[in-house]
Amino acid sequence: MARVVILGQGYVGSIFAIGVERIKRGNLGYYGIPLANELPIKVEDIEIVGSYDVDKSKIGRPLYEVVKRYWEDEIPETLKNVVVRKGIHLGSLRNLPIEAEGLEDKMTLKEAVEKIVEEWKELKPDVIVNVCTTEAFKPFNNKEELIKAIENDDRERLTATQVYAYAASLYAKEVGGAAFVNAIPTLIANDNAFLELAKESNLVIFGDDGATGATPLTADVLAHLAQRNRYVKDIAQFNIGGNTDFLALTDKDRNKSKEYTKSSVVKDILGYDAPHYIKPTGFLEPLGDKKFIAMHIEYVSFNGAIDELVITGRINDSPALAGLLVDLVRLGKIAVERKEWGTVYEVNAFYMKNPGPAEKGNIPRIIAYEKMRQWAGLKPRWL
């Protein structure tokens, strides 16, 4: 079994929960899950044991009721067994039409961490999945500074994700091992403070920022051009969506966090930093969760010919990430069993926009895919 706690019971967390339970009931196939059922830990082995949120209207309600906000069809009744617990927000929902309530409203951050760790010891998760709202953040890169910020209750310096990751390290140390999957842009797998803490605390970290739509496609297109020695003159790539995460990205600082992880692919793949505009660009509520993506790449071919690629699409945002999480949960459990504390680049390189550790960078996804399969003990597919 792979026991899971979800941090952030929004669109992604809800579609993940619904999809996993529908598969367990035999109502759904494995499309959208890259490794389908190839791993020794099956999709049916995933058990959701806990959920956390800071939306006051969700706290204390059964997961069965909360996911109805994101799915109109039949909801698996097994989700009645999980109640959404109060988490930590640290202002993560500011400027959003949501009334936030967090543990830190009535206690220090240290006390909030201790409470969460005690709850996790009761729930016994193997993997903790972070799909909280995108944050404005500043990396620590120094373990002592991170611990100091927690001890000093420095709410201006810390984000919810950073506090959750710290709590995960304490929990892992107490129980002998756990995994933390960071599917949002806040640097955790790319922050040496957390990696150092993870290695000494029996924690596996996957991150940062799940690569679901336009970003991995951009990486593959750029790899295609680089392999044919075509010079990329410029790149424009943007997304517009209507879900809560896109609304959150109308905040300048949050948008900057997402832009960083999306843009890191250019120099990593090409070897030079071609002029580019790659960022989530706007919020349009009628689009809902089905975001609009567009890409324009101009490049130089043989004899100075100038060619262009123009790509557009509509992608269901949350299911795209939720399907990746199904793999990441199972791979996290495998990494814990292998005691590979710290981070696992072979996993991050395929599933993340900004794969940790920081010194590694992006590689073409087809290569990352085969490296990930090799790490997981699976037969190569195309090599």
C-alpha atoms as one frame of an Amber mdcrd trajectory, in Angstrom:
protein
   0.000   0.000   0.000   0.962   3.639  -0.512  -0.745   5.833   2.090  -1.183
   9.479   1.023  -1.906  12.834   2.640  -2.996  15.685   0.340  -1.975  19.272
   1.160  -4.372  21.646  -0.618  -7.767  20.142  -1.379  -8.454  22.208  -4.476
  -9.032  21.199  -8.087  -5.897  19.037  -8.513  -6.174  17.314  -5.141  -9.857
  16.596  -5.731  -9.443  15.198  -9.254  -6.569  13.047  -7.951  -8.769  11.667
  -5.161 -11.750  11.037  -7.437  -9.653   9.421 -10.177  -7.814   7.063  -7.833
 -11.054   5.907  -6.213 -12.769   5.449  -9.582  -9.879   3.244 -10.747 -10.154
   1.190  -7.562 -13.864   0.691  -8.298 -13.112  -0.438 -11.859 -14.832   2.619
 -13.379 -11.774   4.113 -15.030  -8.706   3.053 -17.019  -5.116   4.254 -16.686
  -4.945   6.924 -19.420  -3.088  10.024 -18.241  -0.873   8.011 -15.850   2.529
   7.700 -17.600   3.505   4.401 -15.958  -0.064   3.075 -15.919   0.103  -0.135
 -13.883   3.698  -1.128 -14.657   5.026  -0.500 -11.150   5.012  -3.144  -8.411
   2.861  -0.751  -6.391  -0.432  -0.641  -8.299  -2.758   2.336  -8.628  -5.269
   0.297  -6.659  -2.757   0.199  -3.781  -3.011   3.971  -3.198  -4.959   4.872
  -0.068  -5.838   8.497   0.709  -5.635   8.783   4.494  -5.636  12.546   5.046
  -6.401  15.930   3.521  -5.521  19.484   4.562  -6.808  22.867   3.445  -7.168
  26.410   4.750 -10.436  27.325   3.041 -12.781  27.750   6.002 -15.676  26.308
   3.999 -13.777  23.011   3.481 -12.267  22.418   6.919 -14.075  19.718   8.890
 -16.054  18.456   5.898 -15.769  14.955   4.409 -13.683  14.782   1.272 -16.789
  13.366  -0.424 -18.537  16.749  -0.035 -15.544  18.915  -0.939 -14.742  17.190
  -4.249 -18.316  17.802  -5.439 -17.217  21.375  -6.134 -14.913  20.084  -8.856
 -16.760  17.071 -10.319 -20.392  16.833 -11.379 -20.721  13.080 -11.914 -20.989
  10.306  -9.331 -18.522  10.579  -6.425 -17.010   7.401  -4.915 -18.468   6.962
  -1.428 -15.081   5.843  -0.069 -14.192   9.546   0.088 -16.640   9.914   2.977
 -13.995   8.290   5.186 -11.585  11.251   5.003 -12.277  14.603   6.678 -10.450
  17.745   5.563  -8.231  19.034   8.357  -7.020  22.562   9.053  -3.598  23.334
   7.575  -1.246  26.336   7.376  -1.762  29.277   5.024   0.659  32.121   5.935
  -1.256  34.444   3.644  -1.161  32.059   0.681  -4.783  32.910  -0.230  -4.425
  36.665  -0.046  -6.377  38.581  -2.720  -8.478  35.472  -3.439 -12.237  35.308
  -2.720 -11.665  32.671  -0.030 -11.882  33.023   3.744  -8.666  31.460   5.011
  -8.216  29.834   8.395  -4.989  28.184   9.513  -3.489  26.546  12.559  -1.053
  29.455  12.891  -3.966  31.832  13.535  -4.124  30.528  17.121  -0.631  29.142
  17.756   3.014  29.622  16.838   4.430  28.018  13.703   6.471  25.651  15.834
   3.322  24.544  17.659   1.462  24.188  14.348   4.250  21.991  12.986   4.189
  19.835  16.115   0.415  19.405  15.803   0.648  18.401  12.138   3.452  15.924
  12.826   1.374  14.317  15.590  -1.598  14.036  13.206   0.601  12.471  10.534
   1.903   9.944  13.062  -1.726   8.981  13.588  -2.540   8.882   9.849   0.724
   7.084   8.936   1.209   8.447   5.382   4.048   7.127   3.245   3.774  10.096
   0.872   2.732  13.712   1.446   1.565  15.499  -1.725   1.714  19.290  -1.864
  -0.707  20.927  -4.315  -1.301  24.161  -2.436  -1.926  27.455  -4.221   1.137
  28.934  -5.980   3.123  31.111  -3.566   5.525  34.027  -3.707   8.652  32.662
  -2.036  12.339  33.129  -1.303  14.556  30.020  -1.050  16.656  29.460   2.080
  19.631  27.384   0.818  20.777  27.214   4.439  19.355  24.666   6.855  20.184
  26.735   9.934  18.360  29.786   8.548  15.292  27.654   7.831  15.210  26.217
  11.348  15.801  29.684  12.804  12.827  31.070  10.860  10.582  28.331  12.272
  11.863  28.816  15.824  11.452  32.616  15.596   7.939  32.356  14.126   9.043
  34.390  11.103   5.785  34.559   9.150   7.079  37.112   6.685   9.956  34.868
   5.606   8.223  31.485   5.411   5.585  30.092   3.063   3.098  27.326   3.780
   4.961  24.885   1.518   8.266  25.532   3.273   6.639  24.894   6.655   4.946
  21.712   5.386   8.244  20.427   3.972   9.950  21.124   7.302   7.151  19.265
   9.104   7.585  16.369   6.662  11.271  16.106   7.603  10.390  15.893  11.304
   7.717  13.297  10.607  10.049  11.201   8.421  12.739  11.258  11.079  10.307
  10.006  13.724   8.755   7.198  11.663  11.848   6.078   9.743  11.043   7.459
   6.295   8.515   9.311   4.119   8.280  11.161   0.806   7.249  14.756   0.072
   6.002  15.533  -3.455   6.169  19.257  -4.240   3.991  19.884  -7.294   4.041
  23.718  -7.070   6.798  26.233  -7.995   8.154  26.914  -4.473  11.725  25.591
  -4.457  12.066  22.569  -2.188  13.940  19.949  -4.244  16.069  22.837  -5.556
  16.744  24.338  -2.114  19.847  22.936  -0.389  18.351  23.739   3.018  15.597
  21.189   2.496  17.835  18.638   0.751  20.327  18.696   3.628  17.475  18.343
   6.106  15.924  15.520   4.053  19.126  13.470   3.905  19.515  13.502   7.677
  15.785  12.991   8.355  14.965   9.983   6.111  12.879  12.137   3.741  12.566
  11.791  -0.034  11.685  14.998  -1.916  10.288  15.105  -5.464  10.028  18.539
  -7.107   9.623  21.229  -8.142   6.407  22.174 -10.003   4.639  19.403 -11.929
   5.185  19.596 -15.712   1.811  18.940 -17.293   1.077  20.768 -20.534   2.882
  23.446 -22.514   6.179  23.246 -20.619   7.114  19.592 -21.365   5.865  20.097
 -24.928   8.136  23.153 -25.261  11.054  21.093 -23.924  10.445  18.374 -26.515
  10.093  20.839 -29.389  13.295  22.655 -28.374  15.121  19.308 -28.119  13.883
  18.445 -31.631  15.308  21.728 -32.966  18.581  21.387 -31.048  19.134  17.826
 -32.335  18.838  19.170 -35.904  21.139  22.130 -35.140  18.491  24.720 -35.863
  19.070  28.064 -34.154  16.113  29.269 -32.107  15.637  33.024 -32.523  12.778
  33.543 -30.081  10.030  31.765 -28.157   6.620  32.932 -27.020   4.543  30.596
 -24.872   1.616  31.445 -22.652  -1.354  29.925 -20.846  -4.708  31.417 -19.920
  -7.051  29.605 -17.557 -10.101  30.083 -15.400  -9.437  28.008 -12.277  -8.362
  29.250  -8.850  -4.657  28.760  -9.528  -4.820  31.049 -12.559  -6.707  33.572
 -10.448  -3.918  33.361  -7.866  -1.369  33.986 -10.633  -2.859  37.425 -11.280
  -0.762  38.353  -8.232   2.568  39.633  -9.594   4.800  37.829  -7.098   3.030
  34.486  -7.508   3.209  34.821 -11.292   6.948  35.437 -11.046   7.362  32.137
  -9.155   5.597  30.211 -11.926   7.443  32.104 -14.681  10.798  31.066 -13.205
  10.032  27.347 -13.292   8.504  27.518 -16.785  11.402  29.519 -18.257  14.221
  27.401 -16.841  13.790  24.903 -19.691  15.157  27.185 -22.466  18.861  27.440
 -21.608  18.924  23.919 -20.157  17.785  22.364 -23.445  19.346  24.692 -26.038
  22.597  25.550 -24.282  21.949  29.265 -24.880  19.294  31.613 -23.562  17.163
  32.442 -26.606  14.925  35.508 -26.164  11.677  34.210 -24.727   8.368  35.073
 -23.127   7.184  32.011 -21.234   4.689  32.580 -18.476   1.107  32.081 -17.330
  -0.469  35.190 -18.777  -3.991  35.634 -17.549  -7.219  34.596 -15.906 -10.479
  34.201 -17.820 -13.124  32.595 -15.652 -15.294  31.056 -18.445 -12.327  28.860
 -19.468 -12.607  27.050 -16.138 -10.043  24.290 -15.665  -9.569  23.807 -19.423
  -6.725  26.234 -20.078  -5.763  27.720 -23.440  -2.107  27.303 -24.414  -0.241
  28.887 -27.323   3.344  28.610 -28.514   5.306  30.393 -31.247   8.927  29.473
 -31.999  10.999  31.147 -34.713  14.222  29.437 -35.807  16.986  29.433 -38.426
  17.414  26.382 -40.672  19.863  25.486 -43.476  20.996  28.245 -45.810  19.568
  30.877 -43.470  15.932  29.857 -43.976  13.640  31.254 -41.246  10.918  28.838
 -40.160   8.190  29.133 -37.539   6.156  26.754 -35.417   2.760  27.834 -34.118
   0.979  25.516 -31.682  -2.309  26.039 -29.850  -4.341  23.792 -27.607  -6.925
  23.412 -24.846  -5.801  21.254 -21.928  -7.721  20.168 -18.833  -5.254  21.564
 -16.317  -5.959  19.629 -13.120  -6.367  16.112 -14.594  -3.041  16.561 -16.400
  -1.227  17.044 -13.073  -3.377  14.593 -11.100  -2.367  11.756 -13.445   1.311
  12.504 -12.792   0.694  12.474  -9.045  -0.545   8.875  -9.295   2.949   7.907
 -10.474   4.782  10.214  -8.078   3.008   8.734  -5.062   4.020   5.209  -6.046
   7.570   6.225  -6.982   7.816   8.065  -3.666   6.920   4.892  -1.810   9.541
   2.981  -3.829  12.205   5.611  -3.040  11.390   5.346   0.673  11.707   1.559
   0.537  15.111   2.018  -1.138  16.125   4.662   1.449  17.124   7.161  -1.252
  16.942  10.175   1.044  17.218  13.656  -0.427  15.926  13.936  -3.973  15.865
  11.669  -7.039  16.786  13.533 -10.212  15.729  10.674 -12.494  12.152  11.096
 -11.279  12.171  14.891 -11.155  13.594  15.296 -14.665  10.525  13.718 -16.228
   7.721  14.917 -13.962   8.827  18.440 -12.961   9.216  21.812 -14.682  12.191
  22.699 -12.492  13.760  19.347 -11.546  15.922  19.242  -8.433  18.699  19.317
  -7.453  19.519  22.813  -8.679  22.762  21.898 -10.446  21.093  19.350 -12.752
  18.576  21.275 -14.887  16.176  20.155 -17.625  16.885  17.513 -20.249  14.730
  16.408 -23.216  11.692  14.606 -21.834  12.155  11.493 -23.976  15.593  10.999
 -22.380  14.187  11.831 -18.938  11.423   9.287 -19.477  13.867   6.467 -20.168
  16.103   7.454 -17.243  13.071   7.450 -14.976  11.989   4.006 -16.209  15.501
   2.681 -15.634  15.519   4.051 -12.070  12.114   2.461 -11.447  13.426  -0.924
 -12.625  11.287  -1.002 -15.786  12.294  -2.078 -19.278  13.230   0.745 -21.684
  10.432   1.671 -24.046  12.210   3.374 -26.952  15.933   2.936 -26.321
